[in-house]
Amino acid sequence: MPVIYIFLSFLISLLLETTLFNRLAIYGAKPDFVLILVVLVAVKKGSMTGQLYGFIGGLMQDGLSYGVLGVQAMVKTITGFGSGYLKNKLEENSLLLIMILVFLITIFSGFLGALARAFFTSYIFLSHEAVRIVISAGYNALLSPLVALVVKKIYPANK
């Protein structure tokens, strides 16, 4: 049953990203709800679950983007795998710790995505891209406590 809820969470996340938060973008930066979900589920359930949800969520994002197919899936898979190593090492109820973690992982994910785009296309990383990544990290950090509540409802206890 939780898989259905996570899938629905991804769909709602993508809907929010492409509609409401698309209009609230600052310098092209908007929150990445899929990344927040992947990080929080990975921290709660481990690296295997994290990379699975990262791949599924990233592939869904790739399907809605005009970029190179697979870049978001690769980035989210790596992010989910790495975040999963923090299972049982992070206090799940510490919102500040979660916000800091999401902020740092968003920056890592943004630069990993830029590196992948540079490898597969003629993409040139510019300083405004770094600003966009940091603003997105701030957005994600601020919204991560709300997403953490959703993940806590889907997975009530760490088994």
C-alpha positions in Angstrom: 0.0 0.0 0.0 2.8 2.6 0.7 4.0 2.2 -2.9 0.7 3.5 -4.2 0.9 6.4 -1.8 4.5 7.2 -2.9 3.5 7.0 -6.5 0.5 9.4 -5.9 2.9 11.6 -3.9 5.2 11.7 -7.0 2.2 12.6 -9.2 1.1 15.4 -6.9 4.6 16.6 -6.6 5.1 16.8 -10.3 1.7 18.5 -10.7 2.7 21.1 -8.1 6.1 21.6 -9.7 4.8 22.1 -13.2 1.8 24.4 -12.3 1.8 26.4 -9.1 5.5 26.5 -8.3 6.4 27.1 -11.9 4.8 30.5 -11.5 6.6 31.1 -8.2 10.1 30.5 -9.6 12.9 32.9 -8.7 15.6 33.1 -11.3 14.2 29.8 -12.7 14.6 28.1 -9.4 11.7 26.1 -8.0 11.3 23.4 -5.4 12.0 19.8 -6.4 9.4 17.9 -4.4 10.5 14.6 -6.0 14.0 15.1 -4.7 12.7 15.9 -1.2 10.5 12.7 -1.3 13.4 10.6 -2.4 15.7 11.9 0.3 13.2 11.5 3.1 12.0 8.0 2.0 15.7 6.9 1.6 16.6 8.1 5.1 13.6 6.3 6.5 13.8 3.1 4.5 17.4 2.7 3.4 19.5 2.9 0.2 17.7 0.2 -1.8 14.3 1.8 -1.4 15.9 5.2 -1.9 17.4 4.3 -5.2 14.2 2.6 -6.4 12.1 5.6 -5.6 14.8 7.9 -7.0 14.8 6.1 -10.3 11.0 6.1 -10.5 10.6 9.7 -9.5 13.5 10.8 -11.8 12.1 8.9 -14.7 8.7 10.6 -14.2 10.5 14.0 -14.2 12.4 13.1 -17.3 9.2 12.2 -19.1 7.9 15.7 -18.4 11.1 17.6 -19.4 12.7 18.6 -22.6 16.1 17.6 -21.4 18.2 14.5 -22.0 16.1 11.4 -21.1 17.6 9.7 -18.1 19.5 12.5 -16.5 17.0 13.1 -13.7 16.6 9.4 -13.2 20.3 8.9 -12.8 20.7 11.9 -10.4 17.7 10.9 -8.3 18.9 7.2 -8.2 22.4 8.3 -7.0 20.8 10.7 -4.5 18.4 8.1 -3.1 21.2 5.5 -2.8 23.5 8.0 -1.0 20.7 9.3 1.3 19.8 5.8 2.2 23.1 5.3 4.0 21.8 7.7 6.6 19.1 5.3 7.7 19.3 4.9 11.5 22.1 7.5 11.7 19.8 10.6 11.6 17.3 11.7 14.1 14.1 11.7 11.9 12.2 14.0 14.2 14.8 16.8 14.0 13.3 19.2 11.5 16.4 21.4 11.4 18.7 18.4 10.6 16.3 17.3 7.9 16.3 20.8 6.4 20.1 21.0 6.4 20.3 17.5 4.8 17.8 18.4 2.1 19.6 21.7 1.4 23.0 20.0 1.0 21.7 17.1 -1.0 19.9 19.5 -3.3 23.1 21.3 -4.0 24.9 18.0 -4.7 22.0 16.9 -6.9 22.0 20.2 -8.8 25.7 20.1 -9.6 25.5 16.3 -10.5 22.7 17.1 -12.9 24.7 20.0 -14.4 27.7 17.7 -14.8 25.6 15.0 -16.5 24.0 17.6 -18.9 27.5 18.9 -19.7 28.6 15.4 -20.5 25.7 14.5 -22.8 25.1 17.8 -24.5 26.9 21.0 -25.3 25.7 22.5 -21.9 27.9 25.1 -20.4 27.7 25.7 -16.6 27.4 29.4 -15.8 27.3 31.3 -12.5 23.6 31.9 -12.8 23.1 28.2 -12.8 24.9 28.0 -9.4 22.6 30.7 -8.1 19.5 28.8 -9.3 20.8 25.6 -7.6 21.3 27.4 -4.3 17.8 29.1 -4.5 16.3 25.6 -5.2 18.1 24.2 -2.2 16.6 26.9 -0.1 13.1 26.2 -1.4 13.6 22.5 -0.8 14.9 23.0 2.7 12.0 25.2 3.6 9.4 22.8 2.2 11.1 19.6 3.6 9.3 19.7 7.0 5.9 19.6 5.2 7.0 16.7 2.9 8.4 15.0 6.0 4.9 15.0 7.5 3.6 13.2 4.4 6.4 10.6 4.5 5.7 10.1 8.2 2.0 9.4 7.4 2.9 6.9 4.7 5.6 5.1 6.8 4.5 5.6 10.4 7.2 3.6 12.1 10.7 2.7 11.0 10.7 -1.1 10.8 
